Structures are given as C-alpha cells and as structure tokens.
Amino acid sequence: MNPYLEIHPEVQQALAAGKPVLALESTIIAHGMPYPQNVQTALEVEAVVREAGAIPATMAILNGKCCVGLSQQQIEHLGQAKEVWKVSLVDMPYVISQQLDGATTVAATMRLAAMAGIRVFVTGEIGGVHRGAQTTMDISADLTEMGQTSVAVVSAGVKSILGIGLTLEYLETKGIPVVTFGQDEFPSFYSRHSGFGSPLRLDSAHDIASLLHTKWQLGLNGAVLVANPIPEPFEVPAPQMEWYITQALHAAAQQHIKGKAVTPFLLKYIAEHSKGESLEANIALIKHNARLGAAVALAYRQF
C-alpha cells in the first residue's frame, strides 16, 4: 500500500472483494459549483453510483493525505472551505508535503485511481487544448495523464470553452481512443453537438468495457475517453453557449485572468450570465455520466 494513500473502508472492502468501484473527482465540489449545490450534487452523484450497483470513491487530498473515498463530513468540508487548492499533477508533491487540502482535477484523480487499482473514472468534462494554444501553449495536463495512465474517463466531452477540434487531434496523437456513447457526433459538454464527428461510437456499456479490456490486454497503456452526451432536455444549444463563451473569454482577457484561474472564472461567468442554465446542465450531466460509468465498471468485471 502506498503510504500516501488513505482508502475509505467501504472502498477498500469493495476493491478486496472485486466489486465495481467508480472514481469521482472533487474539483467540482471545491471549485466547480457554489455552496450548497456543490455538496448536494456530490452526495447525489454518489447515491446514483450506488443505485447503479457500484461503490463511489470521491478523491481529494486532505491534510496531505490522498483520500480515496470521502465521508459526508469530508465532502462538506471541501464544499465550504476557502483555502482548498485546485490540484493537478504539478501541485501534488507540494500540497502533500505541506499537508494541505486539495480538490483533485481529472489528471490528479486519474493518478490516485490508478494507484488504488480503480479502472473507471467519471467527471463532468476533461481539460484539453485551449483556444489560442498556438501562442499560449496552454494544454491541460489531463491530456498527458490520459496518454499514460490506464483509467477510463467518462465525461460529457471536453469543456466547450476549449478548442474541441484541437483537443481531438491531440488525443489522437497521444493514442487515446475517443468513443462517443450512442451517437456519431462528439458532444461539447453543455450541448450534445459540437460540429465534430466522433472518432468512434459504441452503444452499450458492455462494448465499452470490452474495448477497455482489449486495449489494456494488448499492452496499450493509457486512457480511453468515453464521451457521454448530456440528456437532451438539459442541453444548452451550442450557438447559445458559444455566445456566452465568447463574452466570458473577452471578460477574462480584460481582467488579465491567466493560468489556473481561467477555467473557474469562465465557468462562473457563464453560470451567472446564463441565469443558472449552465449550472443546471452541469448537475444533470454529471449524474448522467455517473450512471454510464457505473454500468461500465459493472460490465468490466466480466473480463
């Protein structure tokens, strides 16, 4: 057992018994939504996972320990605390060595899941290649982590604030299969549509699990991105969302928002200016992803 890992007893028992366990990230709790919606959503997502037959393992760093599975009290703490780091791979050594609290991004959650032996991870969306990356070189560590860590990532696509076409090209370069569940077009987080075709399509959790098993049995390390389109009643039409994104990007540039602060700023701006429409969509899609992720984790046990 890695000395930095602290695995919740329920998760530990499930792993030992070979039961399906589903990894969940914590950035959505500390940095993705306002309180109390953040805590309520996190608890509801865990309930969705349990109802689907899997055990949830929400990840975070608390007092320098890599927690795999959180108590309700710990989730409440993350949802209300003010000094919680947004932790990607580059931050992990510092946050852990200084015994700080951190909410894990996609990349950090993937690494903790792999350390604990968990194969399937659910999030809202992944990071990717930012618009204007040809001059800023702003590419999320999520993509490099996906190129080397063998954990499946179920999301509603990549953040619509990013360069979706550029991100798909980068994923191909890294050898990361991208499969969309149930449709031929790659989704764009808040919308079921992006204007980009999906490299692959599969229509069942069993087929996705079979793809994962085959990839890793071939010795091909790295993730598979499973794009799960947001349920149609909750989607925000892509042209409408693009208008919000354009306004948010302009506001960020005017206020000289850079680096890690960009994504939380943009998401907050969009939520405020869409009168909560984007927040409602975010909550719906993360629950939708949790159902598919749990089904994939259950199906993967057959292989």
Salt bridges, closest charged atoms under 4 A:
GLU10 OE1 - ARG50 NH2 2.75
GLU44 OE1 - LYS287 NZ 2.58
GLU46 OE1 - ARG50 NH1 3.87
ASP91 OD2 - LYS260 NZ 2.59
ASP101 OD2 - HIS77 NE2 2.69
GLU125 OE2 - LYS159 NZ 3.39
ASP138 OD1 - HIS130 NE2 3.82
GLU145 OE2 - ARG111 NE 2.74
ASP184 OD1 - ARG201 NH1 3.24
GLU185 OE1 - HIS193 ND1 2.93
ASP203 OD1 - ARG201 NE 2.88
ASP207 OD1 - HIS206 ND1 3.64
GLU242 OE2 - ARG131 NH1 2.76
